[in-house]
Amino acid sequence: MVELIVTLVIGCLTGWLAGKIFSGSGNGLILNIIIGLVGSWVGNFTFNKLLPNGTIWHFVGSVLGAILVLWIVSLIKGKK
């Protein structure tokens, strides 16, 4: 149960931070969690070999993955 809560909190933080970096605004709690969780998976899959091991680098990879997800979504929407 604690792992689920930590995962949701980290997902929310990475999604929120990626939203701030990419578009300058947050996307709401639920969308931040979804973007953060998907971005974490994408980032750690994509940047696993490029970044060193460690909690901070895992977080950095998660944020980069969330930014990548936001960029892909914006391309699909034709926003930016």
C-alpha atoms as an extended CHARMM CRD file, in Angstrom:
* protein
*
        80  EXT
         1         1  MET       CA              0.0000000000        0.0000000000        0.0000000000  PROA      1               0.0000000000
         2         2  VAL       CA              2.8420000000        2.3900000000        0.8240000000  PROA      2               0.0000000000
         3         3  GLU       CA              4.5290000000        1.6620000000       -2.5210000000  PROA      3               0.0000000000
         4         4  LEU       CA              1.3280000000        2.5970000000       -4.3560000000  PROA      4               0.0000000000
         5         5  ILE       CA              1.0890000000        5.8870000000       -2.4890000000  PROA      5               0.0000000000
         6         6  VAL       CA              4.7630000000        6.6960000000       -3.1420000000  PROA      6               0.0000000000
         7         7  THR       CA              4.3360000000        5.8160000000       -6.8280000000  PROA      7               0.0000000000
         8         8  LEU       CA              1.3100000000        8.1120000000       -7.1260000000  PROA      8               0.0000000000
         9         9  VAL       CA              3.0890000000       10.9670000000       -5.3280000000  PROA      9               0.0000000000
        10        10  ILE       CA              6.2100000000       10.6280000000       -7.5020000000  PROA      10              0.0000000000
        11        11  GLY       CA              4.0060000000       10.3410000000      -10.6120000000  PROA      11              0.0000000000
        12        12  CYS       CA              2.1600000000       13.5000000000       -9.6380000000  PROA      12              0.0000000000
        13        13  LEU       CA              5.4000000000       15.3790000000       -8.9880000000  PROA      13              0.0000000000
        14        14  THR       CA              7.0250000000       14.3330000000      -12.2530000000  PROA      14              0.0000000000
        15        15  GLY       CA              3.8700000000       15.0930000000      -14.2310000000  PROA      15              0.0000000000
        16        16  TRP       CA              3.4750000000       18.4800000000      -12.5830000000  PROA      16              0.0000000000
        17        17  LEU       CA              7.1390000000       19.3720000000      -13.1010000000  PROA      17              0.0000000000
        18        18  ALA       CA              7.0440000000       18.2640000000      -16.7420000000  PROA      18              0.0000000000
        19        19  GLY       CA              3.8870000000       20.3320000000      -17.2750000000  PROA      19              0.0000000000
        20        20  LYS       CA              5.5990000000       23.3800000000      -15.7840000000  PROA      20              0.0000000000
        21        21  ILE       CA              8.7250000000       22.8930000000      -17.8920000000  PROA      21              0.0000000000
        22        22  PHE       CA              6.9470000000       22.0950000000      -21.1460000000  PROA      22              0.0000000000
        23        23  SER       CA              3.9310000000       24.3670000000      -21.1850000000  PROA      23              0.0000000000
        24        24  GLY       CA              4.3330000000       26.6590000000      -18.1760000000  PROA      24              0.0000000000
        25        25  SER       CA              1.2560000000       25.3590000000      -16.3790000000  PROA      25              0.0000000000
        26        26  GLY       CA              0.0750000000       22.2640000000      -14.5750000000  PROA      26              0.0000000000
        27        27  ASN       CA             -2.4740000000       19.8890000000      -16.0280000000  PROA      27              0.0000000000
        28        28  GLY       CA             -4.5250000000       18.9780000000      -12.9580000000  PROA      28              0.0000000000
        29        29  LEU       CA             -3.9070000000       16.2620000000      -10.3860000000  PROA      29              0.0000000000
        30        30  ILE       CA             -5.2720000000       13.2350000000      -12.2620000000  PROA      30              0.0000000000
        31        31  LEU       CA             -3.6560000000       14.1500000000      -15.5830000000  PROA      31              0.0000000000
        32        32  ASN       CA             -0.3770000000       14.9040000000      -13.7780000000  PROA      32              0.0000000000
        33        33  ILE       CA             -0.4220000000       11.4370000000      -12.2170000000  PROA      33              0.0000000000
        34        34  ILE       CA             -1.1600000000        9.7840000000      -15.5680000000  PROA      34              0.0000000000
        35        35  ILE       CA              1.4950000000       11.8100000000      -17.4070000000  PROA      35              0.0000000000
        36        36  GLY       CA              3.9650000000       11.1830000000      -14.5900000000  PROA      36              0.0000000000
        37        37  LEU       CA              3.3880000000        7.4200000000      -14.5380000000  PROA      37              0.0000000000
        38        38  VAL       CA              3.4960000000        7.0490000000      -18.3200000000  PROA      38              0.0000000000
        39        39  GLY       CA              6.4410000000        9.4320000000      -18.4980000000  PROA      39              0.0000000000
        40        40  SER       CA              8.2690000000        7.4750000000      -15.8240000000  PROA      40              0.0000000000
        41        41  TRP       CA              7.9080000000        4.2930000000      -17.8000000000  PROA      41              0.0000000000
        42        42  VAL       CA              8.8730000000        5.9650000000      -21.0880000000  PROA      42              0.0000000000
        43        43  GLY       CA             11.7810000000        7.8670000000      -19.5230000000  PROA      43              0.0000000000
        44        44  ASN       CA             13.2680000000        4.9150000000      -17.7330000000  PROA      44              0.0000000000
        45        45  PHE       CA             12.8690000000        2.7260000000      -20.8010000000  PROA      45              0.0000000000
        46        46  THR       CA             14.3870000000        5.3760000000      -23.0860000000  PROA      46              0.0000000000
        47        47  PHE       CA             17.1130000000        6.8130000000      -20.8660000000  PROA      47              0.0000000000
        48        48  ASN       CA             18.0400000000        3.6530000000      -18.9110000000  PROA      48              0.0000000000
        49        49  LYS       CA             21.3900000000        3.2380000000      -20.6690000000  PROA      49              0.0000000000
        50        50  LEU       CA             22.1890000000        6.9650000000      -20.8400000000  PROA      50              0.0000000000
        51        51  LEU       CA             21.7240000000        7.9510000000      -17.1890000000  PROA      51              0.0000000000
        52        52  PRO       CA             23.6280000000        6.5250000000      -14.2170000000  PROA      52              0.0000000000
        53        53  ASN       CA             21.8340000000        4.4530000000      -11.5750000000  PROA      53              0.0000000000
        54        54  GLY       CA             20.3240000000        6.1690000000       -8.5660000000  PROA      54              0.0000000000
        55        55  THR       CA             17.1310000000        7.6530000000       -7.2310000000  PROA      55              0.0000000000
        56        56  ILE       CA             17.8420000000       11.1770000000       -8.4660000000  PROA      56              0.0000000000
        57        57  TRP       CA             18.6390000000        9.9380000000      -11.9730000000  PROA      57              0.0000000000
        58        58  HSD       CA             15.5030000000        7.8080000000      -11.9450000000  PROA      58              0.0000000000
        59        59  PHE       CA             13.5240000000       10.9570000000      -11.1270000000  PROA      59              0.0000000000
        60        60  VAL       CA             15.3400000000       12.9090000000      -13.8780000000  PROA      60              0.0000000000
        61        61  GLY       CA             14.5710000000       10.1330000000      -16.3710000000  PROA      61              0.0000000000
        62        62  SER       CA             10.9380000000       10.1820000000      -15.2710000000  PROA      62              0.0000000000
        63        63  VAL       CA             10.6600000000       13.9430000000      -15.8040000000  PROA      63              0.0000000000
        64        64  LEU       CA             12.3570000000       13.7070000000      -19.2100000000  PROA      64              0.0000000000
        65        65  GLY       CA              9.9820000000       10.8970000000      -20.1590000000  PROA      65              0.0000000000
        66        66  ALA       CA              6.9670000000       12.9380000000      -19.0380000000  PROA      66              0.0000000000
        67        67  ILE       CA              8.1990000000       15.8940000000      -21.1270000000  PROA      67              0.0000000000
        68        68  LEU       CA              8.5670000000       13.5180000000      -24.0700000000  PROA      68              0.0000000000
        69        69  VAL       CA              5.0010000000       12.2840000000      -23.5400000000  PROA      69              0.0000000000
        70        70  LEU       CA              3.7030000000       15.8700000000      -23.3770000000  PROA      70              0.0000000000
        71        71  TRP       CA              5.5800000000       16.7340000000      -26.5710000000  PROA      71              0.0000000000
        72        72  ILE       CA              4.1010000000       13.7310000000      -28.4040000000  PROA      72              0.0000000000
        73        73  VAL       CA              0.6030000000       14.6030000000      -27.1660000000  PROA      73              0.0000000000
        74        74  SER       CA              1.0620000000       18.2050000000      -28.3400000000  PROA      74              0.0000000000
        75        75  LEU       CA              2.1490000000       16.9690000000      -31.7800000000  PROA      75              0.0000000000
        76        76  ILE       CA             -0.9370000000       14.7890000000      -32.0050000000  PROA      76              0.0000000000
        77        77  LYS       CA             -3.1740000000       17.6800000000      -30.9420000000  PROA      77              0.0000000000
        78        78  GLY       CA             -1.3240000000       20.0760000000      -33.2510000000  PROA      78              0.0000000000
        79        79  LYS       CA             -0.8330000000       22.4830000000      -30.3750000000  PROA      79              0.0000000000
        80        80  LYS       CA              2.8530000000       23.4360000000      -30.6540000000  PROA      80              0.0000000000
